[in-house]
Amino acid sequence: MSELRGMIVPLVTPFDSAGSVDAGALIAVAEHARSHGAGGLMLTALTGEGNLLSADETVAVWKSVMNRYRGQMAIVPAIFAMTTAEAIRLGKIAADLGADAVMVAAIMPELYGRRAERHVLRFFESFCSAVRIPVVLFNYPSLAGYDLTPELVEGLAAIDGVRYIKESTSDSRRVSEIIDRCKGRIEVICGAPDVALESLALGSKAWITAITNVIPGACRALIDAVQSGDLDRARALNFRVIRPMCGLIRESSNTIGTIRVGLAARGIQTGIPRLPGLPIEVDQCWRDAVGRIFAAESELVS
């Protein structure tokens, strides 16, 4: 199985005018990522609205991409399930399809408060004992209802099969602490758009974030610049391309909508977000801002 390295793009899931998954457009999004240096593809993550897809749609997306790209780069399906049994069922399907790893969020709803750490440990023990495939932990506290603190990650790293964590809190200090605590048993993947430079410099070997759909050239160049020690170029990419793109997302308060219109500006139509998500309105100010970002990317990547 391929190691998770470099730029791993969490693909948008395109929808047609009827709101169904558009398999042809999905391959176009994947090909855009591949042609700009993606080391892997993540399917049905939050960027791909995996939490809003049915189980059948989820598996259909996995099959479409894996049938085309399996063996060419790492393929990592994301699993959002409300029960342990369903997470295991989907994990076994991903393994049978030939996935290189799965990202799993133990979404365990609790009406009266956050889940205790022992529940999180039990979930991943159960999943990993049933599904023989490398696991990427997903730390997104507001989604899952728990925080994978460095101390908890140290405990999870002892579970056979837990290999990576997508750390999405934007707290780059956690990269150092997890690496120090786990002593190579688990790798930290940067899962945020705004701390990639810091996270990569601290030891992350991969980056997974939504903006890689729209500005993959700059994101790949940032990774290469940090890994080669060219920090002047890395800082230029960060300040002139990466952070302005993050700013557009913050201003819109609509990550998925912004990524979709960003892809449309690249000539790739992916439809509108699935409800309750909404499209964003594109005005001349937005077009000008995207034009400046694309121009800076072209200058710095060429």
C-alpha positions as CSV (number, residue, x, y, z in Angstrom):
1,M,0.0,0.0,0.0
2,S,1.2,3.5,-0.8
3,E,2.4,5.8,2.0
4,L,0.5,9.0,2.5
5,R,2.9,11.7,1.4
6,G,2.8,15.2,-0.2
7,M,-0.4,16.8,-1.4
8,I,-3.5,14.6,-0.8
9,V,-6.5,16.3,-2.4
10,P,-9.9,15.8,-0.6
11,L,-12.0,15.8,-3.8
12,V,-15.2,17.8,-4.2
13,T,-18.1,15.5,-5.0
14,P,-19.8,17.0,-8.1
15,F,-23.6,17.0,-8.4
16,D,-25.6,17.3,-11.6
17,S,-28.7,19.5,-12.1
18,A,-30.9,16.8,-10.4
19,G,-28.6,16.7,-7.3
20,S,-27.2,13.3,-8.1
21,V,-23.4,12.5,-8.1
22,D,-21.9,13.4,-11.4
23,A,-19.3,10.6,-12.1
24,G,-17.9,12.2,-15.2
25,A,-17.2,15.5,-13.4
26,L,-15.8,13.6,-10.5
27,I,-13.1,12.2,-12.7
28,A,-12.4,15.7,-14.1
29,V,-11.8,17.0,-10.6
30,A,-9.5,14.0,-9.8
31,E,-7.6,14.5,-13.0
32,H,-7.1,18.1,-12.2
33,A,-5.5,17.1,-8.9
34,R,-3.4,14.4,-10.5
35,S,-2.1,16.6,-13.2
36,H,-0.9,19.2,-10.6
37,G,1.1,16.8,-8.6
38,A,-1.3,15.2,-6.1
39,G,0.3,12.3,-4.2
40,G,-3.1,11.0,-3.3
41,L,-6.8,11.5,-3.4
42,M,-9.2,11.5,-0.4
43,L,-12.8,10.7,-1.2
44,T,-16.1,11.6,0.5
45,A,-14.4,13.8,3.2
46,L,-16.0,17.0,4.4
47,T,-14.9,18.8,1.2
48,G,-16.6,16.0,-0.7
49,E,-19.7,16.3,1.5
50,G,-19.4,12.7,2.6
51,N,-21.4,13.5,5.7
52,L,-24.4,14.3,3.3
53,L,-24.1,11.3,1.0
54,S,-26.0,8.1,1.3
55,A,-24.0,4.9,1.9
56,D,-24.7,3.9,-1.7
57,E,-23.5,7.2,-3.1
58,T,-20.4,7.0,-0.9
59,V,-19.5,3.6,-2.3
60,A,-20.2,4.7,-5.8
61,V,-17.8,7.6,-5.5
62,W,-15.1,5.3,-4.1
63,K,-15.6,2.8,-7.0
64,S,-15.5,5.5,-9.7
65,V,-12.2,7.0,-8.5
66,M,-10.5,3.7,-7.5
67,N,-11.3,2.0,-10.7
68,R,-9.5,4.8,-12.5
69,Y,-6.6,5.7,-10.2
70,R,-5.9,2.7,-8.0
71,G,-2.2,1.9,-8.1
72,Q,-1.3,5.3,-9.6
73,M,-1.5,7.2,-6.3
74,A,-2.7,6.7,-2.7
75,I,-6.5,6.5,-2.5
76,V,-8.1,7.3,0.9
77,P,-11.8,7.0,1.4
78,A,-13.3,8.9,4.4
79,I,-15.9,7.3,6.5
80,F,-18.6,9.2,8.5
81,A,-20.9,6.8,10.3
82,M,-23.3,7.1,13.2
83,T,-22.7,3.6,14.4
84,T,-19.6,1.4,14.9
85,A,-21.2,-1.4,12.9
86,E,-21.8,0.9,9.9
87,A,-18.2,2.3,10.1
88,I,-16.9,-1.3,10.0
89,R,-19.1,-2.3,7.1
90,L,-17.9,0.7,5.0
91,G,-14.3,0.1,6.1
92,K,-14.4,-3.5,4.8
93,I,-15.8,-2.3,1.5
94,A,-13.0,0.3,1.2
95,A,-10.4,-2.4,1.9
96,D,-12.0,-4.8,-0.6
97,L,-11.9,-2.1,-3.2
98,G,-8.1,-1.7,-2.7
99,A,-7.9,1.6,-0.7
100,D,-4.5,2.5,0.7
101,A,-6.0,3.7,3.9
102,V,-9.3,5.0,5.4
103,M,-9.9,8.2,7.3
104,V,-12.5,7.5,10.1
105,A,-14.3,9.9,12.3
106,A,-16.0,8.2,15.2
107,I,-19.1,10.2,15.1
108,M,-20.8,9.1,18.3
109,P,-23.7,11.5,19.1
110,E,-24.2,12.3,22.7
111,L,-27.3,14.2,23.8
112,Y,-26.0,15.4,27.1
113,G,-22.3,16.1,26.6
114,R,-19.1,15.1,24.9
115,R,-17.9,11.5,24.6
116,A,-15.4,10.3,27.1
117,E,-12.0,9.2,25.9
118,R,-12.6,5.6,26.7
119,H,-15.5,5.6,24.2
120,V,-13.2,6.9,21.5
121,L,-10.5,4.3,22.3
122,R,-13.1,1.5,22.2
123,F,-14.4,2.6,18.9
124,F,-11.0,2.5,17.2
125,E,-10.1,-0.7,18.9
126,S,-13.3,-2.3,17.5
127,F,-12.8,-0.8,14.0
128,C,-9.1,-1.7,13.7
129,S,-9.7,-5.3,14.9
130,A,-12.3,-5.8,12.1
131,V,-10.8,-3.7,9.2
132,R,-7.3,-4.6,8.2
133,I,-6.3,-1.3,6.5
134,P,-4.2,1.7,7.7
135,V,-6.4,4.2,9.6
136,V,-6.2,8.0,9.5
137,L,-7.6,9.5,12.6
138,F,-9.6,12.7,11.9
139,N,-9.4,15.4,14.6
140,Y,-12.2,17.8,14.0
141,P,-13.7,18.4,17.5
142,S,-16.8,20.4,16.4
143,L,-17.9,17.6,14.0
144,A,-17.1,14.5,16.1
145,G,-17.8,15.7,19.6
146,Y,-14.4,14.8,20.9
147,D,-10.9,16.2,20.7
148,L,-8.0,14.0,19.8
149,T,-5.5,15.6,22.2
150,P,-1.9,14.6,22.0
151,E,-2.3,12.5,25.1
152,L,-5.3,10.7,23.6
153,V,-3.4,10.2,20.3
154,E,-0.6,8.6,22.2
155,G,-3.0,6.0,23.5
156,L,-4.6,5.5,20.1
157,A,-1.2,5.0,18.4
158,A,-0.8,1.8,20.4
159,I,-3.7,0.3,18.4
160,D,-2.5,-1.9,15.5
161,G,-3.7,-0.2,12.3
162,V,-3.7,3.4,13.5
163,R,-1.0,5.0,11.3
164,Y,-1.9,8.7,10.8
165,I,-3.8,11.6,12.2
166,K,-5.3,14.4,10.1
167,E,-4.8,17.2,12.6
168,S,-7.3,19.9,11.6
169,T,-7.4,22.2,14.7
170,S,-5.0,24.7,13.1
171,D,-2.8,24.4,16.3
172,S,0.6,23.6,14.8
173,R,2.0,23.1,18.4
174,R,0.2,19.7,18.3
175,V,2.4,18.5,15.5
176,S,5.5,18.7,17.6
177,E,3.8,17.2,20.7
178,I,2.2,14.2,18.9
179,I,5.5,13.4,17.1
180,D,7.4,13.6,20.4
181,R,4.9,11.5,22.3
182,C,4.4,8.8,19.6
183,K,8.0,8.3,18.6
184,G,7.3,7.4,15.0
185,R,4.2,5.1,15.7
186,I,1.9,7.6,14.0
187,E,2.4,10.4,11.4
188,V,0.8,13.8,11.6
189,I,-0.9,15.0,8.5
190,C,-1.6,18.8,8.3
191,G,-5.4,19.0,7.9
192,A,-5.8,22.8,8.0
193,P,-5.3,25.3,5.2
194,D,-3.6,28.0,7.2
195,V,-0.8,26.3,9.1
196,A,0.8,24.1,6.4
197,L,4.1,25.9,6.3
198,E,4.5,25.6,10.0
199,S,3.2,22.0,10.2
200,L,5.4,20.8,7.3
201,A,8.5,22.4,8.9
202,L,7.7,20.7,12.2
203,G,7.6,17.2,10.6
204,S,4.3,16.7,8.7
205,K,4.9,14.8,5.5
206,A,1.5,15.3,4.0
207,W,-1.2,18.0,3.7
208,I,-4.9,17.4,3.2
209,T,-7.1,20.5,2.8
210,A,-9.9,21.8,0.7
211,I,-8.0,24.5,-1.1
212,T,-5.8,21.9,-2.9
213,N,-8.8,21.4,-5.2
214,V,-8.5,25.0,-6.5
215,I,-4.8,25.9,-6.2
216,P,-3.1,22.5,-6.3
217,G,0.0,24.0,-8.1
218,A,0.7,26.4,-5.2
219,C,0.0,23.8,-2.6
220,R,2.3,21.2,-4.1
221,A,5.0,23.9,-4.6
222,L,4.7,24.9,-0.9
223,I,5.3,21.3,0.2
224,D,8.3,21.0,-2.2
225,A,9.7,24.3,-1.0
226,V,9.6,23.4,2.7
227,Q,11.0,20.0,2.1
228,S,13.9,21.4,0.0
229,G,14.6,24.1,2.6
230,D,13.7,27.0,0.3
231,L,11.8,28.9,2.9
232,D,11.8,32.2,1.0
233,R,9.8,30.6,-1.7
234,A,7.6,28.8,0.8
235,R,6.8,32.1,2.5
236,A,6.0,33.8,-0.8
237,L,3.6,31.0,-1.7
238,N,2.1,31.2,1.8
239,F,1.5,35.0,1.9
240,R,0.6,35.6,-1.8
241,V,-1.5,32.5,-2.6
242,I,-2.4,30.2,0.3
243,R,-3.4,32.8,2.9
244,P,-5.4,34.9,0.4
245,M,-7.4,31.8,-0.6
246,C,-8.0,31.0,3.0
247,G,-9.2,34.6,3.4
248,L,-11.8,34.2,0.7
249,I,-13.2,31.1,2.5
250,R,-13.3,32.9,5.9
251,E,-15.1,35.9,4.3
252,S,-17.7,33.6,2.7
253,S,-18.3,31.4,5.7
254,N,-19.0,28.8,3.1
255,T,-16.0,26.5,2.4
256,I,-17.7,24.1,0.0
257,G,-19.4,26.9,-2.0
258,T,-16.1,28.8,-2.3
259,I,-14.2,25.7,-3.5
260,R,-16.9,24.9,-6.0
261,V,-16.8,28.3,-7.6
262,G,-13.1,28.3,-7.5
263,L,-13.1,25.1,-9.5
264,A,-15.6,26.7,-11.9
265,A,-13.1,29.5,-12.4
266,R,-10.6,26.8,-13.4
267,G,-13.2,25.6,-16.0
268,I,-14.4,22.6,-13.9
269,Q,-18.1,22.6,-13.2
270,T,-19.2,20.7,-10.1
271,G,-22.7,21.9,-9.5
272,I,-23.9,23.4,-6.2
273,P,-23.5,22.1,-2.7
274,R,-26.1,19.7,-1.3
275,L,-28.6,21.2,1.1
276,P,-28.3,22.5,3.7
277,G,-25.2,23.9,1.9
278,L,-25.7,26.8,-0.4
279,P,-23.8,28.3,-3.4
280,I,-22.1,31.6,-3.0
281,E,-22.8,34.7,-5.1
282,V,-19.8,35.7,-7.2
283,D,-19.3,39.4,-7.8
284,Q,-16.6,41.4,-9.5
285,C,-14.7,41.9,-6.3
286,W,-14.5,38.1,-5.8
287,R,-13.4,37.6,-9.4
288,D,-10.7,40.2,-9.0
289,A,-9.5,38.5,-5.8
290,V,-9.4,35.1,-7.4
291,G,-7.6,36.5,-10.5
292,R,-4.9,37.9,-8.2
293,I,-4.5,34.6,-6.5
294,F,-4.3,32.6,-9.8
295,A,-1.8,35.2,-11.2
296,A,0.4,34.9,-8.1
297,E,0.3,31.1,-8.3
298,S,1.3,31.1,-12.0
299,E,4.2,33.5,-11.2
300,L,5.5,31.5,-8.3
301,V,5.0,28.0,-9.6
302,S,6.3,28.4,-13.1
